[in-house]
Amino acid sequence: MYLIARLELSYAGVLDFLAIAPKVRQKMEANGCRMLHAMISEIDRLNTVTHIWEVPDANSYFAAVEALKADPDFPEIVAALAKSVVNETLSFASDAPYAPARG
């Protein structure tokens, strides 16, 4: 299963987001989520970041978020995200029957 996160950033918040994103990735990966890809849009809405995470199931994603909220670094993380993210869309997806084999 995959979690696709689309994060629309403010112009002023891009650098804050780029500084905190590696810490968020590390903490989410320590709790069972695996980032497969991170992209920044160059066409469409500028300063939009898309993350593709592999998660065992939806509950594991929610458990990882709860662990992040309990982390001592959470106040710093949420402050940076609050300054930089103006809109966030999350969706869960699974492989289509014609998806390339992963290995």
C-alpha positions, -999 to 999 in steps of 0.1 A, spaced: 0 0 0 11 35 -7 5 69 9 7 98 -15 12 131 2 8 163 -19 20 194 0 15 229 -13 41 252 2 42 289 5 70 308 -12 83 319 21 82 284 36 101 264 10 134 266 28 119 258 62 102 228 46 134 215 29 152 218 62 127 198 82 117 172 57 147 150 62 140 148 99 104 139 92 115 112 68 139 97 93 113 96 120 86 82 98 109 55 84 119 46 120 82 38 125 76 15 95 69 39 66 93 39 37 97 69 15 99 57 -21 101 91 -38 100 128 -32 93 153 -60 89 191 -64 66 203 -91 81 224 -119 48 227 -138 13 230 -123 13 247 -89 48 258 -81 63 248 -47 42 217 -45 59 186 -31 47 151 -36 59 122 -14 52 86 -21 55 64 9 52 26 11 32 15 42 22 -20 53 -14 -8 57 -33 24 67 -31 16 104 7 16 103 7 51 88 -15 64 116 6 46 142 37 63 127 21 97 129 11 91 165 47 82 173 59 114 156 35 134 177 50 119 208 86 126 197 105 153 215 113 170 181 76 173 173 72 209 184 100 220 160 86 198 132 50 211 135 62 247 138 82 244 105 53 227 88 28 252 100 50 280 85 55 263 52 25 240 42 -6 259 31 -25 228 18 -20 190 22 -38 162 5 -32 126 15 -44 95 -3 -39 58 0 -34 36 -31 -24 1 -40 -7 -14 -71 -28 -15 -103 -28 -50 -120 -5 -36 -148 20 -20 -124 57 -28 -131 71 -55 -109 91 -42 -80 120 -61 -67 
